[in-house]
Amino acid sequence: MQVLRIGGSLFVGIRNLCCWKRFFALIDTAFIHRRAENNVGDFACTPGNYFDLGRHEFFGFTQEVPSCNLAVLGGGQVFRDVVNSTIYNLGRAKKRVVWGVGISPKDRASVGYDLVEGNCDLVSTRNWGIEGCEYVPCASAMSPLFDKAPEPTHDVVLFSHAKKSDKLVRVSGMREQNNHSGTMADAVKFIASGATVVTNSFHGTYWAMCLGRKVLCVPFNRKFEFFRENPVMVSPDDWPDQIKNAERREGVLQDARVLNQQFYEKVQNLI
């Protein structure tokens, strides 16, 4: 830290003074989500990208949140991060909301969930059928990208998870993109290019269903089992033989938008 002595007094350097002023300044809303990696879904899933909750800033889960009227945690598969953030980083937030986070039945039955529920004003999950927890699909469905998606130009495309695809069979000549490549706009454009989308990415599955494409999902854990209407699921080694079984799910985009808008109105009533 730069310190200047003038007339026996200590003055903090202007740059550091501005940083402290920013830290203690009251903002309206702190949006907290996973920001450390290049996963396009993690960056796209925060409701702060789509809803107006006043003057706001974005934070990672390991950052301490400054004084604010509202802290919004999620979305994404971040339940443990939400628990830790609730314990350690939200002391300056007047109201707290968990928005569309992946909460499994095991999470729901845990002490961590009791802690989150006791310290947050609203809690919702992107997982369908979690008893006692409001269902709100990922807020990324609010993106206008789904309103102007191009028509398919390929019969089948593969949207893969950058870290979970070692066992995934590839088909020579099939177009592939992974979830650590580019922006949400890039991902949606690629997914939309396929009449059928094969994917082992959660957001790849979700966005393909929002686009009304036929989907073949190759799950690597149970988080893929909690859509309101699950896609057709296959194993990583025989999916090429199952492409003909891919199906579309109707109304996913409209349903997600209605539920997110309704939850937004509940959040507005808190502040």
DANOR-V146344 format. One line per field, one symbol per residue. phi: phi as a letter, one per 20 degrees, with the letter a starting at -180 (. if undefined). A space follows every 10 residues. Layout:
phi: ???
This chain:
phi: .ecddclnde cfggffffff fffefedfcd edbfcedeff fffeeffffc cecnfbbdce feefefgbfb dddoeoecgf ffgffffdcd feefcccddm efcegfffee fgfgffffdc ebcccfefne gmcfecfgff ffffgfecff ffccfbcddd efdcdfeefd dgnffcbded dmdfgfffff gffdfcddbd dgffffffff emefccedfd bffeedfgcf ffdcefdcfg fdgfegcede mfffffffff fffgfffgff d
